[in-house]
């Protein structure tokens, strides 16, 4: 019977769902793990691991043998499935103690875990496997709750743990995870029989039970007690983080400042590879960055290994006034350059001081976390998910510092210990096993008219090749449909959306602001939004003419102008691709407005290429023809007008267009998307001012 009332954690256990898993210990392990991972107050994304031990038939002997199922290397307990577990013979794992050569040879034990596998299709066992294996309990949770780590990272955390839990929670001093730590957990239990869990100094928490439910409730009760204790002590000794030093800007102004600054920061952080950004002005972040103690605590770095592996050892704190004018880009870049240079120098010194003869080469020395007092926190990483998760982890670190300072004094890991985790050969091996970046990884694209037709195909291709994209359209309903499709296909971190009419300068600026706030800037601008009007000269109106030129020519000009301003803030070059038409080169009937507007688009592209070359901004053109599939243009009078001009029926247009090409091919939106990728994928980085025809071969449209 549950007796604890939970205020600081979520009790999610469903008796009916658990009953359906009765007798399936592994199923209950998965269920428990997912519940624990659903509450970020219990553990951070990707952090912690859980296990269970049960009897299973040995496939070699047919006899029952004890097997341990434990979360394998990588993964996240919140989304854990059976294929994310490693299953090992318990007796074989424990027998490794007989050949263990000591802590200096710790890493060699990891590959020996594979000889203990019960299920040969298991996920690779993690470094934490022996921590579970040397404890006797049927169900074990190893988590990284902020409330527990705050105590574990406090200067006198061991004594606080003893006092708070009355000796029912053990303590093991900080040590890098591995075989020896597993032996220390066993020794702690031997010296303190009957304890309900063990606190790991600066690291996290081990709790357990004889059933999945007992372990779940035990974990919640321990974390609840830690969190309640912290809450009782906030502001008791002194104000949180020493009290407020500066006042945060109003929310709207914070977002304006973040939008203006993000591309500049991204330019500095993308020194070695394109980075994707994330911004948050979460209340917990503001409480920390606006406080008197920021200058003292930020340089100390984080304590829990999971935190600094994602955030680097320490953040960069900007010395900018919260409300100052950030519009002078060159002056801003000049002011920030010394701060980034100093950070890189400090990080390099940290590496050189702590490295071992066999340490991996130094990694990117730029910051991951950047704090702007009064405004918020930026994080930069290889992709949106990693940047977002880095922000979550630094908020975890802020929570830990807040709690530790409330009850004692926060202590971070010694620099050498931190380095030995960050540049651990096993961690390096994990990084080396990760898939190689895709061609557009780290790139940000804004494709106008990308809720359908050619624009949507281009956006989809870019996402498939690793980019993040701003999906936009002037039709809100169409945009909502595209949003649902992209979310299902690629996930929320791959894109954002904006309502965009390319004739509206305010909406153009807002769309680029969305790109800056969501991802940190933009690298690729594709002008694809368009419309077509086909009429004989005598039927063409001034309104038709103005609409064509406003959307096709002025729209391309305004979008390019706004995009180039962002590209220049970043200082890393970029791509502008204009989707024009074979009609820019070919004279056809009933096409005066559309054809001349397309010709203007083409020459504007050449003019932009000539002007933007010194900025390493490439401007290229893709000339499609007769792309009918999923095209909004063909829903209106354009198809009727072209059919009339050529003397064919509307339904005969696709075949008519194909037959007039040299290759006798129907052109699809995906063909245009492939052409855009050809320009941006890395093989044509020294090409600008080009026209790539994707029309099946129309001789009259040959450029030369």
N, C-alpha and C positions, 0 to 999 in steps of 0.2 A: 504494500500500500504506500503510495507516494505521500510523503509528509512534508517535503520542502516546497516552499512557495518561491518560484523563480521570478526574479525581477530583472536580472542582468544578462540572462541567457534565455533561449527559447526551448521550451519542452515540447517536442514535436512527435513523440512516440504515439503511434496509433495501434491500439491493442488488436484491432481487427486485421490490419495488414501484417502485424507480427505473427498473429495466430496462423495466418495462411502459410507462413514460413516455418512453422513448428517442425523440429527435427532436421532442418536444413541449416546447419551452423554457418556455412559459407554464405547462404542467402541472408541470414540474419546479420552477418558481418557486413555485407554490402548495404543492407538496409540501415544499420546503425551508422556506418561510415557516411552515407549520403545525408543522413539527418545532421550529423556533426558538421559536415562540410557546408551545409546550407546556412549555418550561422557564422558569419565572419568574426563574431566576437569570440568564437571558440578556436578558430584556426584560420590562417590566411590562405588565399588561393594557392593550390599546389603544395601547401605545407602539411607537415604531419603525416602520420601513417597509423594504420590500425591492423589488428591481426586477430585470428582465432586459431585454436588448436582442437583437433577432433580426430577420432579414429577413422581410418579408411583402409580398404583392402589393398594390400601390397600386390601390384601386378606380377611380381616375380615369385612370391611365396603363397599368395592367396590368403595370407593371414592379416588380421587387423594390425595396423601400425599407426603410431601417432604422427600426424601431419600438421604443419603450421601453414596457414594461408595468410599472407601479409602483403600489403600494398607494395607493388613493384617499383622499380626506379621510374621517376617522373610521374606524371598524372596528378589527379586531384581527387581527394576523397569525396568531395561533393558530387562528382560525376563518375565515381568509380564503378566499374563493372567487373564481372568475373575475369575477363581477359586482361584486366589490369593488375591481377594478383600474381604473386609468386607462391608456389606450393613446394614445401621442402620437408624432407624427413627430419623430424626433431632430433632423433638420436644421432644421425649423421652430422647435423649442424653442431650439436654440442660436442661431438667427438673431435671437432676441429681444434678444440682447446689443447689436445695432446700434441699438435704440431705447430701451435702458435709460437712464434719466435720473439714476441715482444712488440712494444709499441713502435719501435723504429722500423719494423717490417709490417706495419699495420695494413698497408694497401694491398699486399699480396694475398690477403685473406679473401678479398672480394671475389676474385676469379674462382676461388675454391668453393664459394657458395653454389656454383653451378653443378658441382659434383654431388650436392645434397638435394637436387631437385627431385621431387616426387612426380610432378607433372612436367613432361619435357616441353610442353607448349607454353610454359609459364612465361610471364613477364620477367625481365632480368631482375634478380634480387637487388635491393638497394643496400647502401652502406649501413642502414639502420636495422637490417635483418637480425643481427645477433642481439640487439637491444631487446627485441621481442623474444628471441629464442631462448635466452638464459633466464627468463622469468617463467615461473611455473603456471601462470594463470591461463584460463581457457580463452579469455577475451581481454585484449589490451588496447588502450588508446594512447597514442603519443601525439600531443597537439601543441600548438603555439598560441595559446590565448594571451591577448595583451595584458589582461589583469594578472595572470600568473607570471608572465615574463617581467612585468613591472616589479614584482617582488624578487624574482630571480636575478634581476639586474640592479637591485638596490645594494648599496654598500654593505649593509648588514642584513642581507636577504635571508641568510641561513638562520639567524636568530629570530627574525620576524616569522619565518615559516614555522619554526619550533613553537613560538608563542601562540601564533594564530591557530594552529592545528593541534596543539597540545601533544605533540610527538606522534601523531597519526600519519604524518606526511614526512617521508625521508628527504634527504638532501645529498646530492652528488655535485661536487665542484665542477666548474667548466672544464670540459675536455672535448676535443673534436670527436664527432660521432665515429664509431668503428667497433672493432672486436673488443678492445680493452674496455670501452665504455659499457658494453654489454656485461662484461665480467664485474665491473664496478656496481652496476645496478643489482646484480645477483648478490654481491657482497653486502650492499646496503640493506637488502631485504633480509639477509642472514643475520645481520647485526640488529635489525629492528623488526622482528617478526610481527605480523599482524597489522602493519601499516597499510593504508589504503592507496598510496601512491608515492611518487618520488618527484621532487622538484630538481630540475637540472639547472645549475647556476648559469645565468645569462642566456639560457637556451629555451626551456619549455617545460613540459609537464608529462609525466607518465602516470596513468591511472588504469584500473583493471576491475575485473569481476569474473565470477564463474559462469555467468551467462551474458549474452549480448545486452540484455536489459540492465542487469546489475552494473555492467561496465559503463553503459550510457548514463545511467542516473548518477553513478559515482563521479563520473567526469563532470557532469553538470553541477553537482553539489560542490565539488572542490572549486571550480571556476566561479560559481556564484559567491562562495565565501570570500574568495580573493577580491572579486569586484566590489562586494559590499564593504569590505575593509578599506579599500582605496577610497570609495565614495565618502566614508565616514571621516576620512583624513584630509580631503581636499579643503584648502583654505584654513586648515586648523593651525599649521605652523606659520604659514605665510601665504600670500596670494598665489594662485596658480601661475607657474612660470615667472614668479617675481612681479606679477602685475602687468598692466597694460602700459606699453611705452608709446605706441602710436595708435591712432584710430583708423580703422579700416575705411576705405572709400565706400560709398553707397554701391549696391550690387550692380547697377547699370554702368556706373563709371569703372568698376573693377573689370567688367567684361570688355569695355572699350579699351582700357589700358592693356589688357591681356591680348586683345586682337591686334593692337598696334605693335606690340613688342614681340609676339610669338615668332614671326618670320625672321626677325633679326637674330633672336636666340637660336632658332633652328639653323640658320646659316653658320653660326659658330660651332654648333654641336655636330654639324654634318661635314666636318673637316675631312674625315676619312671615308664616310659612307652616308648616304641619305638616311636621315632619321625622321621618324614620325613623332609628333608631339601630342601631349595631353595637358589640359589645364583644369585645375579645380580650385575653387574658393570655398571649399568645405569649411564649416564653422570650426572644426578641430584644427585645421591648418591655420586659419586666421588667428585663433587663440595663441598658437605657438609663434607664428612669424611676427606678430604685433607685440610680443612680450619683451620685457626687460632681459630675460634669461636667454633669448635667442642667440646672442653673441657668444655666450658661454657654452650652451648645449649643442648647437649645430656642429661645431668643429669636432666634438667628441666622437661623432659617428654613432652607428647603431650597435646593438648588442647581439641580438639573435642572428645566427648565420643566414637564415632565410631572408632576413631584411636586407643585409648589406650585399648579398649576392645579387639582389635585384636593383639596389639603389646606389651602389658604390659606397665607399667607406664614409663619405661625408658629402653634403650638398654644397652648391655654390649659392651664397647669399648676395643678392644684388644691392649695390649701394646707390639706389635710385629713389628719389622722392616719390611717394605713392601717386600724387596727382600731377606730376610735372608733364610738360608737353613733350610728346615722343615723336613728333612729326618730322623733325630734322633727322633724316635717316643717317646721313654721313656723320653727323655729330654724335648720334647715338652709337653708331658702330665704333667710332673712335673712343668713346668713353668706356664701352664694354670690352674692347679688345684687351686692355691690360688685365682685367679681372679674369678673363678666360686664360690668358697666358700664365697668370699666377697659379690658377687652379691646375693647369697642365703641368707646370713646373713642380708643384707640391705633390701631385700624384706620381710623377716620374721619380721624385725623391723617395717617396714611400716605397715604390717598386724596387728601386736600386738598393735601398737600405735593408729591405726584408727578403730579397730574392735568395734562392738557393741555387747551387750549380745546375740543377736539373729543372729549374722553374720554367714554365712556358714563357714565351716572349710577352712583353708588355702589351696589354690591350689598349683600346682607345682611351686616351687620357682625358677626354672631355667629360664634363659632369653629366649625370643622368637626372638628378634632381636640382632644380633651380628655384630658389625662394625669393619672392618679391614682396617685402613687407608692405602691408596695407592693401595688397592686391590678391595674392594667391600663390599657387605652386605650379610650376611647369615640370613635366618629365619628358624625356626624349629617349627613344629606343628604336630598335630595328623595325617594329611594326606597332600598330595601334594597340593591340592587346597587351603587348609587353610594356608599352608606355603607360597604359592605364593601370596595369597590375603593379608597376613600379610605384605609382602614386598611392595605390592602396597599401602597399607595404610600408611606404614612408609614413602614412597616417598611422599604421600599426606602431611604427617606431615612436611617433609623437605620443601616442597613447601610453607606451611603455615609459617614456621619459616623464610624462605627466604623473603617472602613478608612482614611479620610483622617487621622484622629487617630493611627492606628497607625504611619503612615509619615511623617507630617509634621504639618500643622495644617489643620483643616477650614476652608474658606472658602465662604461662601454668596454668591449673587448680590447686587450692590448693590441697595438698595431700589428705585431708579429703574428699573433693568433688570427687576427682578421685576414692578414695576407695569406697565411697558410690554408685558410678556407677558400679565399677568392682564387688563389692560384694552385689549388690542390690538383694534383695530376689526375685524380679520378674525376674531378669536376671538369678539367680540360678534356678528358676523354669523352665525357658526356656531351660537351660542346662540339667536339669533332664529329660525333655521331649524328648530329642534327642535320637535316636536309640542307643542301646548299641553297642560298637565297635565289629566288626567281629573278628574271631579268628586270622586272619593275619593282622589286622589293624596296620599300622605303620611299617610293615616289607617290606624289599626290596629284590627282588629275581632276580638272573641272571640264566636263564635256557638256556643252549647251544642248538642250533638246534631248536629254539622255533618258527620258521616260519611255521612249519608243523608237522604232525604226532603226536607222543607222546609228543614231546617238546611243541608244540602249545597247546595241551590239558592240560598239566601241567601249563603252563603260564595262560591259561584261568581260570583254577580252582583257582589258587592263586589270580588272580584279583577278582574273584567272592567272595573270602573269605577275601578281604580287602587289599591285598598286592599291591604294585606297582612292575612292572616287566621290566627288560631290555630284549626286544625281539631281537633275533639275528639269523643270518644264514650266511653261506658262499655264498649263492645264492642271489644276489641283487634283482633280479626280484621277487623271492619268498618272500623275506623280505618286498618288497613294497606292495605285495598283503596282507600279514599278517598285516602290519601297517594299511592299509585302513580298514581291518576287525575289528581290535582292537579299532581303533578310533571310528568306528560306534557303536560298542558294549559297550565300556567302557568309552570313552572320552579321551581327550589328557592328562589329569593329571594322568591316571592310568598306563602309560607305556612310555618308550622311546625305541629307536632302535639303533642297532650297527651292522655293517658288521663284522662277526667274523668267521675266519677259525681257528679251535682249534690247528692246527699245526703251527700257526704263532704267536710267542710270542708278537710281536708288536701289532697285532690286539687284542690279549687277554688283554694286558695292556690298550689299548685304550677303550675296552669295559668296563672294570672296572672303568676307568677314567670317562666314560660316566655315569656310575651308581653313582659315587661320586659327579659329578657336577650337575646331574639332581635331585638326591634324597638325597645325603649326605653320601652314603656308600652302604653296602650290608649286608644282614642277612642270606640269603639262596642261596647256589650255587648248581645248579643241573647240573650234567654232563650227558647230554642226546644225544649230537651230536654223530652220528655214521654212519657206513656203513657195508655192509656184502659182503663177497666173498665166494662162495661155489664151490669148485673144488676138484677133486680127487688129491691125493698126487702128482702123477706124472705130473699133469697139473699146480700145484701151482708154481708161479714164485717168485723170490726174491722181485720183485716190488710189487706183491700182499701182501707179508708178511710185507714189510716195510710200505706200506700204512695202513694196518690194525693196526699195532702196533703204528704208528705215530698218527693216529686219535683216536683210542680207549684207548690206554695205556698212551702214552706220552701226548696226548691231555688232558686226565683226570688229569694227574700229573701237567701239566703246569697251567691249569685253577684253580685247587685246590690250588696250590702254590700262585697264584696271589690273589685269593679270601681270603685265610687265612691271607695274609698280611693286607687286609682291615679290616677283622674281628678283628684282634689283635689291630689295631689302635683304633677301637671303644671300645674294652674291654668289650663287652656285650655278648660274646659267639656267637653261631649261628649254622647253619646246613649246612652240605655238604651231598647231596644225589647223589648216583651214579646209573644210570640206566644201569644195567649189562645185564644178560640173564640167562635163565636156562641152556644155553650151557656152562656156567662157571662150571657147576657141572655134566653135562651129556655128555658122549662120544657118538658122532654120526658120521655117514659116511660123507666123503667129506667136512670136517670141521676143518682141522688141524690149519689153520691160525686164523680164526674167533674164534673158541672155545678156543684156548690157549690164545688169546688176552683177551677174556672175563674172563678167569680164572685169568689172571694177574690183570685185573681191580678189580676183587673181592678181591684178596689178598692185593692189594694196598689200598683198602678201609679199610681193617682190620688194616693194618700198620698205616694209617693216624688216625684211631680212637684211636689207642693206644697212638700215639704221641700227639694228640690235645686235649685229655681229660682235662688236667690241664687248658686249655684256655676255657673250657666249650663249645668247638666246637664239636658237635655231627656229626659223620660220619656213614651213614647207606646206605644200598643197597636195591634197588627194582629189582627183577628178573622177567622180563616179558617173555612171549613166544608167538611167532606167532601173533604179533600185526600187522595185515595186513592193516587195514583201514587207509587211508591218509598217508601211509608210503612211503617215497622216496626209501627206500631199495627195496621195492617190485616192483618198476618200472623197475629195471634193471635185470641183469642175475641171481640174487639171487633166485628169485621165480622159475625160470626155473631149476636152479641147485638143489634146494630142492625137487621140484617135481620129477626130474630124480632120485634123491637119494632114494626117497620113492616109486618110481614106480607108481605115480599117475599123472593125468593131472593138469596143473597149476590152472585151475578154480575149481578143487576139493580140493585144499589145505586148505581153511578155514574149510570145513567140516571134512577133514582128521585130522587136528590139534585138532579140538573140540572133535572128537570121541576118541582120545587117552588120553583125560584128565579124571580125576575121576568125575568131575562135568559135563562133556560133554558141555562145554561152549566155545563160541568164545570170545576171549579177545579183548577189544577195548582200544583205547588210553585213554579214560576217566577212565578206570579201573586203569591204571597206575597212572594217575593224582590223583585219590582218595588215592592211597597208599602213594604218596608223601605228600599229605595233612595230612594223618594219622601221619606221622613222624613229621610234622612241626606245627600241629594245637594246640599243648599245652598238649595233654594227654600223650605224650611219651617224655617229656623233660628230663627224666632221663635214656633214652635208647640210646646207641651208639654201633657201631660194629655189628648191626643186619642185617639180610637178610630177606626181606619180599617177598615171592614168589607170583606172580600174574600171574598164568599160567593155571588156571582151575584145577590144581591138577595133577602134573606129578610126580609120585612116585619116579622115578629115580633122581629127582631134590630136594628131601627132604634133608635139610641140615643135619639133624640128623636122 
